[in-house]
Amino acid sequence: ARAARDPQQEALGDTGWQVQLDHGWVAWFPGDKQFNGPQEKPLRYVVGKWDFEARFTSPTEGVQVNLTTKKSRPLRLRPAGEDPDPAPGPPLPRGSARTP
């Protein structure tokens, strides 16, 4: 069964990007920010109580950094033909993050 997405994320649409969590790659959404593709400048956003920054190293790769814990996670443009959320986790309470 697929995990429920936050209605706010659903309204912003699929970014086509994924973040690698402990259980695999999942769809990536930069909080409540509109995402129009990688930029040279880092993208700062908030998910739940956590402040993040996404930095893009190429048109298809980047890194997400939790600005409080300094934990970083790889970002990638979803490979063509791959399920948008191949390893969904459990549904999240509204306004919370899966893993900081």
Helices and strands as residue ranges (DSSP letters): H 7-12, E 17-21, E 24-27, E 43-47, E 50-56, E 61-66, E 72-77
